Every structure is written in structure tokens, then in C-alpha cells.
């Protein structure tokens, strides 16, 4: 289930929101774009990718989200609170 995916209705009437990968996307071109056009240092490029790989779970609603969307919760308006050494907040 992908909350940002385009919604489809199947032949049973069920709502489906499934992420579909863009087959034309090229990671090499994207990295070079970030480095050359955006003039980002390698450390920031690494952190952009790393933030997409780390996932967390909300203690209140149980929804999972990636680190890149840490401050973009669509369910909660308060800032996240994390305990020391814990990946959930």
C-alpha cells in the first residue's frame, strides 16, 4: 500500500493504491544531476539516499514511514518525539 500512489478500483470494487516503479528512472543520472546541477556535496547525496532507506513506525497510528518524510506526517500535527536509542517516536 502506497499512500501517494494513484488509486484504482478493481473489478470487485476494492480500492487499490499500489506503488509502481518508474522503469525509465536511472540512478546514475539522478546522482550526477544532484552533484552537477544542484551542486550538492557527496555527504548530502548519501544522506538523501539513506533517508529513503530507513523506515520508522508511528507509536500512535502504527503507520510506517521513511526517514525522508519524518516531518511530513499526514496523521499527526505535533513534532515527533524520540527517546534516546529508540527508532520509534
VMD Tcl script that draws the C-alpha trace (Angstrom):
set ca {
  {0.00 0.00 0.00}
  {1.41 3.36 -1.03}
  {-0.34 6.49 0.30}
  {0.99 8.57 -2.62}
  {0.04 6.06 -5.33}
  {-2.70 6.58 -7.87}
  {-5.91 4.94 -6.66}
  {-7.52 2.19 -8.73}
  {-10.77 0.32 -8.26}
  {-10.55 -3.38 -9.12}
  {-13.36 -5.43 -10.64}
  {-14.55 -6.44 -7.13}
  {-14.93 -2.77 -6.14}
  {-11.90 -2.80 -3.84}
  {-9.72 0.29 -3.66}
  {-6.10 -0.36 -4.60}
  {-3.28 2.13 -4.07}
  {-0.11 0.35 -5.08}
  {3.24 1.91 -5.86}
  {4.51 1.30 -9.38}
  {8.19 1.82 -10.14}
  {9.23 4.11 -12.98}
  {11.26 1.83 -15.26}
  {12.88 4.76 -17.08}
  {14.44 6.20 -13.89}
  {18.24 5.90 -13.83}
  {20.07 6.20 -10.51}
  {23.34 7.21 -12.19}
  {21.69 10.14 -13.97}
  {19.97 11.19 -10.76}
  {23.22 11.18 -8.76}
  {25.00 13.18 -11.45}
  {22.08 15.64 -11.55}
  {22.33 16.15 -7.78}
  {26.10 16.57 -7.96}
  {26.37 18.80 -11.04}
  {23.09 20.73 -11.34}
  {22.17 21.00 -7.65}
  {25.82 21.30 -6.59}
  {25.28 19.05 -3.56}
  {28.28 17.62 -1.72}
  {28.66 13.84 -1.65}
  {27.69 13.74 2.03}
  {24.27 15.30 1.31}
  {23.70 12.97 -1.64}
  {24.46 9.99 0.61}
  {22.07 11.29 3.28}
  {19.28 11.73 0.69}
  {19.55 8.07 -0.24}
  {20.00 6.91 3.36}
  {16.86 8.79 4.44}
  {14.89 6.85 1.81}
  {16.15 3.52 3.18}
  {15.43 4.00 6.91}
  {11.88 3.33 7.95}
  {10.08 4.09 11.19}
  {6.72 3.24 12.73}
  {4.43 5.75 14.41}
  {3.56 4.81 18.00}
  {0.12 6.45 17.75}
  {-1.31 5.17 14.46}
  {1.08 2.34 13.57}
  {1.76 3.71 10.07}
  {5.24 3.12 8.66}
  {7.14 5.98 7.04}
  {10.60 6.66 5.70}
  {13.18 8.96 7.26}
  {12.88 11.42 4.37}
  {9.26 12.07 5.42}
  {9.98 12.45 9.13}
  {8.45 15.92 9.40}
  {5.65 15.34 6.87}
  {3.23 13.15 8.84}
  {-0.24 13.41 7.35}
  {-1.86 11.99 10.50}
  {-0.23 13.98 13.31}
  {0.39 17.70 13.53}
  {2.77 17.61 16.51}
  {6.53 17.27 16.12}
  {7.85 13.73 16.62}
  {9.40 12.83 19.99}
  {12.10 10.15 20.15}
  {13.62 8.51 23.20}
  {17.39 8.05 23.26}
  {18.47 4.98 21.29}
  {14.97 4.17 20.01}
  {13.89 4.25 16.34}
  {10.21 4.76 17.17}
  {8.65 8.01 18.22}
}
mol new
graphics top color blue
foreach p $ca { graphics top sphere $p radius 0.5 }
foreach p [lrange $ca 0 end-1] q [lrange $ca 1 end] { graphics top cylinder $p $q radius 0.2 }
display resetview
